[in-house]
Amino acid sequence: MLQIQDPEIAQLTYDQQGASPLNYLKQHPVLDLPFRSFFLLAVACSMFALGIWLAYLNGYFTFTGNGITPLTWHIHEMIFGFGATVAVGFILTAAQTWTGQPSIKGLPILAFIALWLLVRVALVINLPSTIIIAIVLQSFWWLGAIFVFTGLVVKSSNRRNYLFIPLLAVLMLLNIALLLLDFYGEHQLTRHIASTSVLMFCLLMGILAGRVIPFFTVSGAKLEAIKVPSWLTPLLTITAILAVLVFFSSAFIDLPFSPAGLMITAGLLHLIRQCYWRSFATRNIALLWSLHLSYFSLGLGLILMGMSYLPTGATGFIQLTIPFGDALHMITIAAMGLMIFAMMSRVSLGHTGRTLTPSKLVSWIFFLIMISALARVILPSLSFLPILMNQTLVAWNISALAWLIAGVLFLKVYLPILTTKKIDKHFNR
């Protein structure tokens, strides 16, 4: 007797019998677009790197191997293991919207993940041979990302976004230079390259933020179109580029001036541009005020970096200057860190088809990142904790712990979202 089988059961049986693990893996939602896996990997990397760094600072962990120094490992993993991974994941995902061309998914993303993980392992082992391997694999990772992005924008003649090709190329060169210089013992120049990398991220953030924050603000806060004077953004971009070039060149050329003026000017122009963005209207919308606060921190951080070049009391006001390294962390944590977590929180919802109504825990993520920044930047210079043996170490501990808690909360909220296509109607409880 002929039996009629349910077609869904028949398909399920066929899939179970014929699908290989590789086929199953390449169809997994986490490989659907670059942002899913890149965001998760980046947050996990920052937590691992900060956890190891915190243990090292407190004497509970010792770095082995003689490849690169512990400080360079910390810098590299936070700037490139975390920051660059998110930036590339976002750009390769946004390119699909910008160009109308499909971005990578499936096995190509899996190849990127494999390269990324191998780099992390090679850097942790930290032998001369593994550092060379890490440099080669990191170069392949960057070249792959640049190749994919270039293919998307060139195929669609999307000239407006051609500028990201040289930006990504410069970040790749800085990344490789950072590792090579430290590997060959040029530690002072390594620190200079690290600071230059942060300024490059400032340039990248300024370009991206100038595009998306006004758009997000108008749509999210239901405002009229935001208009900025036509001269402001080009002047800001030119000033920011000059600041990077002058700062980078100062290590090789005896310039008659410092980059302080350009840094301060760029910071002021960022704040002037933000005045047109109606930031106060976003005060009750977490996915918006976090972006505005991070952008304000970018402008303030550049001003503080520039002022760190000035002699004490040169401003004529109450002492406003802080050390260059502390000002740098104002940018890396409050500007880069907060903007990255804010963008990940929004993109992870929007690009998975969910409404832009985040979990209440998301606001705590943003608060914790700002606590991390303030603890790292302000506490070391205060003197109200005289009973403590090492106030700077206490500040670093507070800063790192706040970031780690923020990372845990992000994974709690967004891991289910980024690893499944199904929309959970109760995700924002």
Summary of the structure (lengths in Angstrom):
residues: 429
radius of gyration: 22.7
end to end distance: 52.4
largest distance: 97.8
contacts: 1403
relative contact order: 0.09
helix: 73%
strand: 0%
